[in-house]
Amino acid sequence: MEIAENLRAIQNRIDASCARVNRDPASVTLLAVSKGQPPAAILAAVDAGLTLFGESKVQEAKVKISLCPGHLRWQMIGHLQSNKCRDAVHLFQMIQSVDSLSLAQEIDKFSRASAKTMPILLEVNVAGEASKFGFPPERLLAELEKINALERIEIHGLMTIAPWAAEVEKVRPFFRRLRELRSECEQILGAPLPHLSMGMSGDFEVAIEEGSTMVRVGTAIFGERQSYKKSMET
Ligand SMILES: *Cc1c(COP(=O)(O)O)cnc(C)c1O
C-alpha cells in the first residue's frame, strides 16, 4: 500500500519535471533500486506494478532473484569485481556500472562463453570524487573505441552518481556534463547512445530536466534500506 502511494508520488514528480522541459514522461524509465530490501518488499513493489529492479551486489542479487518471479528484469548498478562477472552476466539484463576497460573485457569474455551480448552503460565519475568509482571523463573518451570494439557488449549510454549536496541545484552541472559527454561519445562512435542513467531519490528531478532517460530510485520507493544480511531474509 505504502509502496503504491510512494510510486504515485514519484510518477507525479517525474511528470512535473518532464513538463518543465517539454519532455514526454514515457522517455524516462524508473529503475527501482531494491538493494538492501528483502524479497517481501520487492514482491510488494511488483504488486504495485514494478518489474525493473536495480541491485548493487552480485551475492545479494543472486539470492533475491532466485526468490522472485521469473518475469522481473534486473540491472547491476554497483561496482563489479572481475571475479563476479560470470554470475553478473547470468543474473542481469544490463550492467550499468562498467567503470574500466578491463571490466568491459571480462564481461565480454563471459558473455561470449554464454552466447550472449550484454547491454552496458559506462559509469563516469564526473566530479572526480576519490570515494567513487567510474571513468574519469578523459579516460572514457580515450578508451571508448576499444570498449566499443568488444563484440559481446553493447554500449547503451552513460551512468553517473552525482556528488551529495545539501542544495540539489548544485548537482545540475554534473548532470549537464554527463549529457555533454554522451554527445562527445556519440561523435566518436558515430552512433547514438540512447541512455543517460542519472538521478536518485534526492536529485532525480534535476536529472530529468538535464536529460536523464533512467532514474534509479531506492529509498523514495521502499523507505530506508536494511543491512545486506537482513535483506537476504524474507
Ligand atoms: C543506492 C543507489 C541508488 C538509489 O539511491 P536512493 O537514494 O535510495 O534512491 C541509485 N544508484 C546507485 C548506483 C545506488 O547505489
The ligand as a Gaussian input file, in Angstrom:
#p B3LYP/6-31G(d) Opt

LIG

0 1
 C       21.652000       3.061000      -3.838000
 C       21.772000       3.578000      -5.215000
 C       20.723000       4.301000      -5.813000
 C       19.436000       4.650000      -5.096000
 O       19.633000       5.574000      -4.078000
 P       18.386000       6.237000      -3.311000
 O       18.964000       7.483000      -2.749000
 O       17.957000       5.256000      -2.283000
 O       17.334000       6.495000      -4.312000
 C       20.888000       4.713000      -7.119000
 N       22.006000       4.439000      -7.822000
 C       23.027000       3.739000      -7.285000
 C       24.217000       3.460000      -8.117000
 C       22.950000       3.299000      -5.968000
 O       23.987000       2.611000      -5.458000

